């Protein structure tokens, strides 16, 4: 005669411990910036009056402030923050 039964026992002890993994992420963000441009226009008979009526060109320097966007990155705290890290 064959007698088969089951017993309730633990085969192993499991421990759960957090493991921090860093993942690289890349995102493309459109960045705008200003550029200075100088245009040269020839003086013709049609625009001579307007061309000669402006300020006199001098050796003085002129400053122009150009603006540019820069990326700002914020990361959110890990959802595992309560695990003692």
Secondary structure as UniProt FT lines:
FT   TURN            45..47
FT   HELIX           48..52
FT   TURN            79..80
FT   HELIX           81..83
//
